[in-house]
Amino acid sequence: MTDENGATHQLLDEDSMRRLADIAPDPMRAHALVDQILAEVRDVEQRAV
């Protein structure tokens, strides 16, 4: 998604990511990766403020 200033933003659907992780060949690893992705996104958001 691009805002009115031309900055690009990615939208993440945590519920869908969790459901996909549930059915992954290695669900524990998949959930760990989702956790890492979401933590990184939160860090980036906090640095942007």
Phi and psi restraints in degrees (range 20) as a CNS / XPLOR table:
assign (resid 1 and name C) (resid 2 and name N)
       (resid 2 and name CA) (resid 2 and name C) 1.0 -114.6 20.0 2
assign (resid 2 and name N) (resid 2 and name CA)
       (resid 2 and name C) (resid 3 and name N) 1.0 131.3 20.0 2
assign (resid 2 and name C) (resid 3 and name N)
       (resid 3 and name CA) (resid 3 and name C) 1.0 -86.6 20.0 2
assign (resid 3 and name N) (resid 3 and name CA)
       (resid 3 and name C) (resid 4 and name N) 1.0 -178.7 20.0 2
assign (resid 3 and name C) (resid 4 and name N)
       (resid 4 and name CA) (resid 4 and name C) 1.0 -65.8 20.0 2
assign (resid 4 and name N) (resid 4 and name CA)
       (resid 4 and name C) (resid 5 and name N) 1.0 -17.1 20.0 2
assign (resid 4 and name C) (resid 5 and name N)
       (resid 5 and name CA) (resid 5 and name C) 1.0 -93.7 20.0 2
assign (resid 5 and name N) (resid 5 and name CA)
       (resid 5 and name C) (resid 6 and name N) 1.0 0.7 20.0 2
assign (resid 5 and name C) (resid 6 and name N)
       (resid 6 and name CA) (resid 6 and name C) 1.0 88.5 20.0 2
assign (resid 6 and name N) (resid 6 and name CA)
       (resid 6 and name C) (resid 7 and name N) 1.0 2.9 20.0 2
assign (resid 6 and name C) (resid 7 and name N)
       (resid 7 and name CA) (resid 7 and name C) 1.0 -79.0 20.0 2
assign (resid 7 and name N) (resid 7 and name CA)
       (resid 7 and name C) (resid 8 and name N) 1.0 139.5 20.0 2
assign (resid 7 and name C) (resid 8 and name N)
       (resid 8 and name CA) (resid 8 and name C) 1.0 -96.1 20.0 2
assign (resid 8 and name N) (resid 8 and name CA)
       (resid 8 and name C) (resid 9 and name N) 1.0 135.2 20.0 2
assign (resid 8 and name C) (resid 9 and name N)
       (resid 9 and name CA) (resid 9 and name C) 1.0 -126.6 20.0 2
assign (resid 9 and name N) (resid 9 and name CA)
       (resid 9 and name C) (resid 10 and name N) 1.0 143.0 20.0 2
assign (resid 9 and name C) (resid 10 and name N)
       (resid 10 and name CA) (resid 10 and name C) 1.0 -103.9 20.0 2
assign (resid 10 and name N) (resid 10 and name CA)
       (resid 10 and name C) (resid 11 and name N) 1.0 136.2 20.0 2
assign (resid 10 and name C) (resid 11 and name N)
       (resid 11 and name CA) (resid 11 and name C) 1.0 -100.6 20.0 2
assign (resid 11 and name N) (resid 11 and name CA)
       (resid 11 and name C) (resid 12 and name N) 1.0 130.1 20.0 2
assign (resid 11 and name C) (resid 12 and name N)
       (resid 12 and name CA) (resid 12 and name C) 1.0 -113.4 20.0 2
assign (resid 12 and name N) (resid 12 and name CA)
       (resid 12 and name C) (resid 13 and name N) 1.0 134.8 20.0 2
assign (resid 12 and name C) (resid 13 and name N)
       (resid 13 and name CA) (resid 13 and name C) 1.0 -105.8 20.0 2
assign (resid 13 and name N) (resid 13 and name CA)
       (resid 13 and name C) (resid 14 and name N) 1.0 96.3 20.0 2
assign (resid 13 and name C) (resid 14 and name N)
       (resid 14 and name CA) (resid 14 and name C) 1.0 -60.9 20.0 2
assign (resid 14 and name N) (resid 14 and name CA)
       (resid 14 and name C) (resid 15 and name N) 1.0 -40.9 20.0 2
assign (resid 14 and name C) (resid 15 and name N)
       (resid 15 and name CA) (resid 15 and name C) 1.0 -59.7 20.0 2
assign (resid 15 and name N) (resid 15 and name CA)
       (resid 15 and name C) (resid 16 and name N) 1.0 -44.5 20.0 2
assign (resid 15 and name C) (resid 16 and name N)
       (resid 16 and name CA) (resid 16 and name C) 1.0 -66.7 20.0 2
assign (resid 16 and name N) (resid 16 and name CA)
       (resid 16 and name C) (resid 17 and name N) 1.0 -38.9 20.0 2
assign (resid 16 and name C) (resid 17 and name N)
       (resid 17 and name CA) (resid 17 and name C) 1.0 -63.0 20.0 2
assign (resid 17 and name N) (resid 17 and name CA)
       (resid 17 and name C) (resid 18 and name N) 1.0 -39.0 20.0 2
assign (resid 17 and name C) (resid 18 and name N)
       (resid 18 and name CA) (resid 18 and name C) 1.0 -67.4 20.0 2
assign (resid 18 and name N) (resid 18 and name CA)
       (resid 18 and name C) (resid 19 and name N) 1.0 -40.6 20.0 2
assign (resid 18 and name C) (resid 19 and name N)
       (resid 19 and name CA) (resid 19 and name C) 1.0 -63.7 20.0 2
assign (resid 19 and name N) (resid 19 and name CA)
       (resid 19 and name C) (resid 20 and name N) 1.0 -40.7 20.0 2
assign (resid 19 and name C) (resid 20 and name N)
       (resid 20 and name CA) (resid 20 and name C) 1.0 -64.3 20.0 2
assign (resid 20 and name N) (resid 20 and name CA)
       (resid 20 and name C) (resid 21 and name N) 1.0 -39.6 20.0 2
assign (resid 20 and name C) (resid 21 and name N)
       (resid 21 and name CA) (resid 21 and name C) 1.0 -63.3 20.0 2
assign (resid 21 and name N) (resid 21 and name CA)
       (resid 21 and name C) (resid 22 and name N) 1.0 -36.2 20.0 2
assign (resid 21 and name C) (resid 22 and name N)
       (resid 22 and name CA) (resid 22 and name C) 1.0 -58.8 20.0 2
assign (resid 22 and name N) (resid 22 and name CA)
       (resid 22 and name C) (resid 23 and name N) 1.0 -34.6 20.0 2
assign (resid 22 and name C) (resid 23 and name N)
       (resid 23 and name CA) (resid 23 and name C) 1.0 -102.3 20.0 2
assign (resid 23 and name N) (resid 23 and name CA)
       (resid 23 and name C) (resid 24 and name N) 1.0 7.5 20.0 2
assign (resid 23 and name C) (resid 24 and name N)
       (resid 24 and name CA) (resid 24 and name C) 1.0 -68.7 20.0 2
assign (resid 24 and name N) (resid 24 and name CA)
       (resid 24 and name C) (resid 25 and name N) 1.0 156.8 20.0 2
assign (resid 24 and name C) (resid 25 and name N)
       (resid 25 and name CA) (resid 25 and name C) 1.0 -56.2 20.0 2
assign (resid 25 and name N) (resid 25 and name CA)
       (resid 25 and name C) (resid 26 and name N) 1.0 -32.9 20.0 2
assign (resid 25 and name C) (resid 26 and name N)
       (resid 26 and name CA) (resid 26 and name C) 1.0 -128.3 20.0 2
assign (resid 26 and name N) (resid 26 and name CA)
       (resid 26 and name C) (resid 27 and name N) 1.0 83.5 20.0 2
assign (resid 26 and name C) (resid 27 and name N)
       (resid 27 and name CA) (resid 27 and name C) 1.0 -56.9 20.0 2
assign (resid 27 and name N) (resid 27 and name CA)
       (resid 27 and name C) (resid 28 and name N) 1.0 -37.8 20.0 2
assign (resid 27 and name C) (resid 28 and name N)
       (resid 28 and name CA) (resid 28 and name C) 1.0 -63.6 20.0 2
assign (resid 28 and name N) (resid 28 and name CA)
       (resid 28 and name C) (resid 29 and name N) 1.0 -43.7 20.0 2
assign (resid 28 and name C) (resid 29 and name N)
       (resid 29 and name CA) (resid 29 and name C) 1.0 -66.0 20.0 2
assign (resid 29 and name N) (resid 29 and name CA)
       (resid 29 and name C) (resid 30 and name N) 1.0 -41.1 20.0 2
assign (resid 29 and name C) (resid 30 and name N)
       (resid 30 and name CA) (resid 30 and name C) 1.0 -62.8 20.0 2
assign (resid 30 and name N) (resid 30 and name CA)
       (resid 30 and name C) (resid 31 and name N) 1.0 -42.7 20.0 2
assign (resid 30 and name C) (resid 31 and name N)
       (resid 31 and name CA) (resid 31 and name C) 1.0 -66.1 20.0 2
assign (resid 31 and name N) (resid 31 and name CA)
       (resid 31 and name C) (resid 32 and name N) 1.0 -36.2 20.0 2
assign (resid 31 and name C) (resid 32 and name N)
       (resid 32 and name CA) (resid 32 and name C) 1.0 -63.1 20.0 2
assign (resid 32 and name N) (resid 32 and name CA)
       (resid 32 and name C) (resid 33 and name N) 1.0 -40.3 20.0 2
assign (resid 32 and name C) (resid 33 and name N)
       (resid 33 and name CA) (resid 33 and name C) 1.0 -65.5 20.0 2
assign (resid 33 and name N) (resid 33 and name CA)
       (resid 33 and name C) (resid 34 and name N) 1.0 -40.8 20.0 2
assign (resid 33 and name C) (resid 34 and name N)
       (resid 34 and name CA) (resid 34 and name C) 1.0 -61.0 20.0 2
assign (resid 34 and name N) (resid 34 and name CA)
       (resid 34 and name C) (resid 35 and name N) 1.0 -43.7 20.0 2
assign (resid 34 and name C) (resid 35 and name N)
       (resid 35 and name CA) (resid 35 and name C) 1.0 -58.4 20.0 2
assign (resid 35 and name N) (resid 35 and name CA)
       (resid 35 and name C) (resid 36 and name N) 1.0 -43.6 20.0 2
assign (resid 35 and name C) (resid 36 and name N)
       (resid 36 and name CA) (resid 36 and name C) 1.0 -63.9 20.0 2
assign (resid 36 and name N) (resid 36 and name CA)
       (resid 36 and name C) (resid 37 and name N) 1.0 -43.9 20.0 2
assign (resid 36 and name C) (resid 37 and name N)
       (resid 37 and name CA) (resid 37 and name C) 1.0 -60.9 20.0 2
assign (resid 37 and name N) (resid 37 and name CA)
       (resid 37 and name C) (resid 38 and name N) 1.0 -48.3 20.0 2
assign (resid 37 and name C) (resid 38 and name N)
       (resid 38 and name CA) (resid 38 and name C) 1.0 -66.1 20.0 2
assign (resid 38 and name N) (resid 38 and name CA)
       (resid 38 and name C) (resid 39 and name N) 1.0 -36.9 20.0 2
assign (resid 38 and name C) (resid 39 and name N)
       (resid 39 and name CA) (resid 39 and name C) 1.0 -64.3 20.0 2
assign (resid 39 and name N) (resid 39 and name CA)
       (resid 39 and name C) (resid 40 and name N) 1.0 -42.3 20.0 2
assign (resid 39 and name C) (resid 40 and name N)
       (resid 40 and name CA) (resid 40 and name C) 1.0 -64.1 20.0 2
assign (resid 40 and name N) (resid 40 and name CA)
       (resid 40 and name C) (resid 41 and name N) 1.0 -41.1 20.0 2
assign (resid 40 and name C) (resid 41 and name N)
       (resid 41 and name CA) (resid 41 and name C) 1.0 -62.2 20.0 2
assign (resid 41 and name N) (resid 41 and name CA)
       (resid 41 and name C) (resid 42 and name N) 1.0 -43.6 20.0 2
assign (resid 41 and name C) (resid 42 and name N)
       (resid 42 and name CA) (resid 42 and name C) 1.0 -62.5 20.0 2
assign (resid 42 and name N) (resid 42 and name CA)
       (resid 42 and name C) (resid 43 and name N) 1.0 -40.8 20.0 2
assign (resid 42 and name C) (resid 43 and name N)
       (resid 43 and name CA) (resid 43 and name C) 1.0 -62.1 20.0 2
assign (resid 43 and name N) (resid 43 and name CA)
       (resid 43 and name C) (resid 44 and name N) 1.0 -44.7 20.0 2
assign (resid 43 and name C) (resid 44 and name N)
       (resid 44 and name CA) (resid 44 and name C) 1.0 -63.2 20.0 2
assign (resid 44 and name N) (resid 44 and name CA)
       (resid 44 and name C) (resid 45 and name N) 1.0 -42.5 20.0 2
assign (resid 44 and name C) (resid 45 and name N)
       (resid 45 and name CA) (resid 45 and name C) 1.0 -62.5 20.0 2
assign (resid 45 and name N) (resid 45 and name CA)
       (resid 45 and name C) (resid 46 and name N) 1.0 -41.6 20.0 2
assign (resid 45 and name C) (resid 46 and name N)
       (resid 46 and name CA) (resid 46 and name C) 1.0 -67.0 20.0 2
assign (resid 46 and name N) (resid 46 and name CA)
       (resid 46 and name C) (resid 47 and name N) 1.0 -37.6 20.0 2
assign (resid 46 and name C) (resid 47 and name N)
       (resid 47 and name CA) (resid 47 and name C) 1.0 -69.0 20.0 2
assign (resid 47 and name N) (resid 47 and name CA)
       (resid 47 and name C) (resid 48 and name N) 1.0 -26.5 20.0 2
assign (resid 47 and name C) (resid 48 and name N)
       (resid 48 and name CA) (resid 48 and name C) 1.0 -77.6 20.0 2
assign (resid 48 and name N) (resid 48 and name CA)
       (resid 48 and name C) (resid 49 and name N) 1.0 -17.4 20.0 2
